[in-house]
Amino acid sequence: MARYIGPACKLCRRFGEKLGLRARCWGPKCALERRPGPPGQHAVRRRKLSERGLQLREKQKARYSYGLLERQFRRYFQRAMQRAGITGENLLQLLELRLDNVVYRLGFAGSRRQARQWVRHGFITVNGRVTNIPSFEVKVGNVIAWKEGSSNLEYYQMMAEEIKNKAVPSWLELDMENLRGRVLAFPAREDIEVTIDEHEIVAYYSR
């Protein structure tokens, strides 16, 4: 299945909640605020989802939120099953440790889509080395920063002002003066602020 490149706001309306796919999700231009109903002419008459439908819905919500293909997502699930602990929590932890997500969580980007773009274009470094792979798995102690010379970007200067008002998860540390982040620990479930029911995802793949 190809990566979804359609209107991001339509996905938020489909699931009935903000997925953070665009920076404007958190502003007054959010489509969900202006048109809270699902997209489509007959959206109001949609039938109640079955148990399987609810499981698929949660899986798709996680996929779209983190910007993954089906095959990629399934690989993450298989890795989560092989780890000790609770499979659902392991899955969310692996997804949170992706470099593009960490860039987003640190406030370096307004959405994961934008974070992926910055990583792809080589503006982000890990431990001082440019890393242009969005799926790169960060480790505890890794330092994530902007490439030298990025301060000349107009976006960088704007972000440096806006980031002062953003909260960073407890498993990350942000040096606001130098715009440099550090991974302090692996994220626990209570630290992962996503409205995804991981138990439904586990049930979906367990059938």
Secondary structure, DSSP 8 states (H G I E B T S, - for coil): -----S-HHHHHHHHTS----SGGGGSTT-HHHH--S-SSTTGGG-----HHHHHHHHHHHHHHHHT--HHHHHHHHHHHHHSSS-HHHHHHHHHHTBHHHHHHHTTSSSSHHHHHHHHHTT-EEETTEE---TT-B--TT-EEEE-TTGGGSHHHHHHHHHGGG----TTEEEETTTTEEEE-S---GGG------HHHHHHHHH-
